[in-house]
Amino acid sequence: MEVLFILIGFSLIVALFFLGCFFWAVKSGQYEDRYTPAVRILFEDRQPKSFSSSDKLEE
C-alpha cells in the first residue's frame, strides 16, 4: 500500500514538471507563430534540377 502512495507522489511531481515546462515554452514564445506551420507544406524545399541535352555525358 505504501508503494501506491510513492507512485502517486512521483506521478504528481512528474506532472508538475511537465506543466512547468509547458508554461515556460508558452512564456518564451514557442507557440507564437501560427501561420508558418499551416502553409509550410505548400513551399518546396529545393528547386528540381532540369536536365538539357548539353548536360548529357558525351560518349
Backbone torsions as a table, in degrees:
resi	resn	phi	psi	omega
1	MET	NA	-33.5	-179.5
2	GLU	-67.1	-31.4	179.6
3	VAL	-64.2	-34.8	178.7
4	LEU	-62.5	-41.7	178.1
5	PHE	-66.9	-36.6	177.5
6	ILE	-65.4	-44.1	-179.8
7	LEU	-66.5	-38.5	177.2
8	ILE	-64.9	-44.0	177.8
9	GLY	-62.7	-43.6	178.7
10	PHE	-63.9	-41.0	179.4
11	SER	-66.6	-33.8	176.0
12	LEU	-67.4	-39.1	177.7
13	ILE	-64.2	-43.9	179.2
14	VAL	-64.7	-41.7	179.8
15	ALA	-64.2	-41.4	177.6
16	LEU	-66.1	-35.3	176.1
17	PHE	-62.3	-47.7	179.7
18	PHE	-67.5	-33.7	175.8
19	LEU	-65.5	-41.4	176.3
20	GLY	-63.7	-40.5	176.6
21	CYS	-63.3	-38.2	178.2
22	PHE	-64.7	-46.4	179.4
23	PHE	-64.9	-35.6	176.4
24	TRP	-63.9	-41.6	180.0
25	ALA	-65.7	-39.1	178.3
26	VAL	-67.4	-42.3	-178.6
27	LYS	-67.1	-33.4	-178.3
28	SER	-84.8	-0.3	173.3
29	GLY	90.2	24.2	-179.3
30	GLN	-69.8	-24.5	-174.4
31	TYR	-111.9	21.2	-176.3
32	GLU	-80.1	-32.1	-177.4
33	ASP	-86.5	102.3	-179.0
34	ARG	-99.5	-14.4	-174.6
35	TYR	-86.9	-45.5	-172.2
36	THR	-61.1	-46.1	-179.0
37	PRO	-61.8	-28.9	-178.4
38	ALA	-72.8	-30.6	-177.2
39	VAL	-108.3	2.4	-178.5
40	ARG	-61.1	-33.3	-178.7
41	ILE	-68.2	-20.5	-178.6
42	LEU	-79.9	-17.7	-178.2
43	PHE	-94.1	140.4	176.3
44	GLU	-85.8	143.5	-179.4
45	ASP	-72.7	-41.0	-179.7
46	ARG	-145.8	157.9	-179.6
47	GLN	-81.0	137.5	177.5
48	PRO	-68.7	142.5	-178.9
49	LYS	-81.9	126.7	179.3
50	SER	-94.9	137.7	-179.4
51	PHE	-102.8	138.6	175.2
52	SER	-122.1	176.4	-177.0
53	SER	-67.6	-24.4	179.3
54	SER	-77.0	-15.7	179.4
55	ASP	-82.1	-12.6	-178.0
56	LYS	-72.6	149.4	178.6
57	LEU	-73.8	136.5	178.2
58	GLU	-86.6	138.0	-178.1
59	GLU	-98.7	NA	NA
